[in-house]
Amino acid sequence: MNDLAFADVLPKLTGKISADRIRLMRTPRPPKELIDGFKRIGDATSVVSDILDELGITGAIGASLLKPTLPSTSIVGPALTVRNILQREHVYETARNHVNRMAEFEAHNLALPGDVVVIDGVAGVSNMGGISAQTGKRQGEAGAIVSGGIRDLGHSRRVGYPLWATEITPVTGKWRIETVEINGDVQIAGVRVAPGDIVVADETGVCFIPIARAAEVLAKALKKSAFEWAKCDAIDAGTAVADLPGNA
């Protein structure tokens, strides 16, 4: 079944979050050629970050903040957004009564192949664990970006599900977190991200590209990437430093 056909079949909801808090049942789908184009760019986040600067768009976050769990892995895909906040009740009350209000599993439930789950999460606790990562992998997601903690790194690595997160912790979010919105606008390290925005992530960092500007960013990024590859070829060919492209 292709993505378009799959998109027409909405799944049964898990009930983890009220349906009226799901702003969009499906993440907006960027044209396939946009996704494929960004995948062709080598060292994509550095190139895309430069283009975002040129166009006056805030969207790049370094890997020193959003740390990759699978080095040498890169992903491109549309953002499926999740917003978490702290539960009000004391953790010992919620744990004793098994009050679990996390709902990233509803995001997995709604995900289409290639989606990137983007979580505006809670610091100090896990917003996604190993079973959640395994579910995302099974659903065909490209990976996840988490502002906040994650856990069970060995599990997510074993199943090959890449994450970028600000923290790693064994402390569960189950009794501490409440998911309050899916597929609304979120903020990740000061960058506003809307559902359907294109996420480009690699071991250097993460870039969020507004879908309305994605074609413009891609055209300039492909041109810059081609120029840089030509310069690398000239270096390998022994061209004098003073004569390298762009040095004049």
C-alpha positions in Angstrom: 0.0 0.0 0.0 1.5 3.4 -1.0 1.6 6.4 1.3 -1.4 8.1 -0.4 -3.6 5.0 0.0 -2.4 4.5 3.5 -3.2 8.1 4.4 -6.9 7.5 3.4 -7.3 4.9 6.1 -7.4 6.5 9.6 -6.5 4.1 12.4 -8.6 3.5 15.5 -7.4 5.9 18.1 -5.6 4.6 21.2 -7.5 6.9 23.6 -4.2 8.0 25.2 -5.2 11.6 24.5 -8.6 13.3 23.9 -9.4 13.4 20.2 -10.0 17.2 20.3 -6.4 17.6 21.3 -5.2 16.1 18.0 -5.1 19.1 15.7 -4.5 17.1 12.5 -5.1 13.4 12.1 -2.5 13.2 9.4 0.8 15.1 9.1 0.8 17.3 6.0 2.7 15.5 3.2 5.5 17.4 1.5 6.0 16.5 -2.2 8.2 13.4 -2.5 10.7 15.3 -4.6 11.4 17.7 -1.8 12.2 14.9 0.6 14.3 13.1 -2.0 16.1 16.3 -2.8 17.2 17.0 0.8 18.4 13.3 1.0 20.8 13.9 -1.8 22.7 16.6 0.0 25.9 15.5 1.7 26.5 16.9 5.2 23.0 18.2 4.9 22.5 20.1 8.1 25.6 22.3 7.6 24.5 23.2 4.1 20.9 23.7 5.0 21.9 25.8 8.1 23.9 28.2 5.8 20.9 28.6 3.5 18.5 29.2 6.4 20.9 32.0 7.5 20.9 33.5 4.0 17.1 33.5 3.9 16.7 34.8 7.4 15.0 31.6 8.8 15.7 30.4 12.3 15.9 26.6 12.2 19.2 25.0 13.0 20.2 23.4 16.3 23.6 21.8 16.9 24.3 18.2 18.0 25.8 19.5 21.2 22.2 20.2 22.3 20.2 17.7 20.3 22.5 14.7 20.6 22.2 11.8 18.1 21.9 8.3 19.5 23.0 6.6 16.2 26.2 8.3 14.9 26.6 8.5 11.1 22.8 8.3 10.7 20.9 11.0 8.8 17.1 11.4 8.3 14.8 13.6 6.3 11.0 13.7 6.8 7.9 15.7 7.7 7.4 16.6 11.4 4.6 14.9 13.4 4.6 17.0 16.5 3.8 16.2 20.2 3.7 18.6 23.1 4.2 17.4 26.7 3.9 19.1 30.0 4.4 18.1 33.7 1.4 16.4 35.4 0.1 18.5 38.3 -0.2 15.6 40.8 2.8 14.5 42.9 4.7 11.7 41.2 4.2 9.3 44.1 0.4 9.7 43.9 0.4 9.2 40.1 2.8 6.2 40.3 0.8 4.5 43.1 -2.4 5.0 41.1 -0.8 4.2 37.7 -1.8 7.6 36.2 -0.1 7.5 32.8 -1.0 10.5 30.6 1.8 10.2 28.1 0.5 9.9 24.5 3.4 9.6 22.1 1.9 6.2 21.3 -1.0 8.0 19.7 1.6 9.8 17.5 3.0 6.4 16.5 -0.5 5.3 15.8 -1.1 8.3 13.4 2.3 8.2 11.8 2.8 7.5 8.1 6.0 6.0 6.8 8.8 8.5 6.8 7.4 10.8 9.4 9.7 12.3 12.1 8.1 12.5 15.6 9.1 15.9 17.1 8.5 16.1 20.8 8.4 19.4 22.7 9.0 17.5 25.9 9.8 17.7 29.6 13.4 18.0 30.9 14.8 15.6 33.4 12.5 12.6 32.6 12.0 10.3 29.7 9.6 11.4 26.9 10.3 8.3 24.8 11.6 4.8 25.8 12.7 1.7 24.0 9.3 0.1 23.4 8.0 3.4 22.1 11.1 3.6 19.7 10.5 0.0 18.6 6.8 0.9 17.8 8.0 3.9 15.8 10.4 1.8 13.9 7.6 -0.7 13.1 5.4 2.1 11.9 8.1 3.2 9.4 9.0 6.5 11.0 12.3 8.0 10.1 13.1 8.7 13.7 12.4 11.3 16.5 13.6 14.6 17.8 13.0 15.1 21.5 13.5 18.3 23.5 13.7 16.6 26.9 14.9 13.3 28.1 14.8 9.8 26.5 15.8 6.4 27.9 16.5 2.8 26.9 19.2 3.7 24.5 20.3 0.1 24.0 16.8 -0.8 23.0 16.4 2.0 20.4 19.8 1.3 19.0 19.1 -2.4 18.6 16.0 -1.8 16.6 17.7 0.9 14.5 15.5 3.8 15.5 17.5 7.1 15.5 16.7 9.8 18.1 18.1 13.2 18.7 17.5 14.4 22.3 18.6 17.0 24.8 18.9 14.5 27.7 19.3 10.8 28.5 17.9 9.5 31.7 16.5 6.3 33.3 13.8 8.3 35.0 10.4 7.4 33.6 8.0 10.0 32.3 5.0 7.7 32.7 3.9 9.2 36.1 5.2 12.7 35.5 4.2 13.8 31.9 1.0 14.7 30.3 0.7 14.9 26.5 -1.6 17.9 25.8 -1.4 18.2 22.0 -0.5 16.3 18.9 0.1 18.0 15.5 0.0 21.5 16.8 2.9 24.0 16.6 5.7 23.3 19.1 9.0 24.9 20.1 12.3 23.0 20.1 15.2 24.9 21.5 13.6 28.2 20.6 12.7 27.1 17.0 9.0 27.0 16.1 8.1 23.8 14.3 4.7 23.1 12.6 3.4 19.7 11.6 4.6 19.0 8.1 7.7 21.1 8.3 10.7 19.2 6.9 13.2 17.8 9.4 16.8 17.3 8.4 19.0 15.6 11.0 22.5 14.1 11.0 25.4 13.8 13.4 26.1 17.5 13.2 22.6 18.6 14.3 19.0 19.2 13.3 17.4 21.7 10.9 13.7 22.5 10.8 12.6 23.9 7.4 9.2 25.6 7.2 7.2 23.7 4.5 6.2 27.0 2.8 9.9 27.8 2.2 11.2 24.2 1.6 11.4 24.4 -2.2 13.4 27.7 -2.0 15.7 26.2 0.6 16.3 23.0 -1.4 17.1 24.8 -4.6 19.8 26.9 -2.9 21.1 24.0 -0.8 21.5 21.8 -3.9 23.5 24.6 -5.6 25.7 25.1 -2.5 26.3 21.4 -2.1 27.3 21.1 -5.8 29.8 24.0 -5.4 31.3 22.4 -2.3 31.7 19.0 -4.0 33.5 20.8 -6.9 35.8 22.4 -4.4 36.5 19.1 -2.7 37.3 17.6 -6.1 39.7 20.5 -6.8 41.4 19.9 -3.5 41.9 16.2 -4.3 43.2 17.1 -7.8 46.0 19.1 -6.2 44.7 22.6 -7.1 46.7 25.3 -5.3 45.0 26.7 -2.3 45.0 30.2 -3.8 43.3 28.9 -6.9 40.5 26.9 -5.2 36.9 27.8 -6.2 35.6 30.6 -4.0 39.0 31.8 -2.9 39.3 34.5 -5.6 
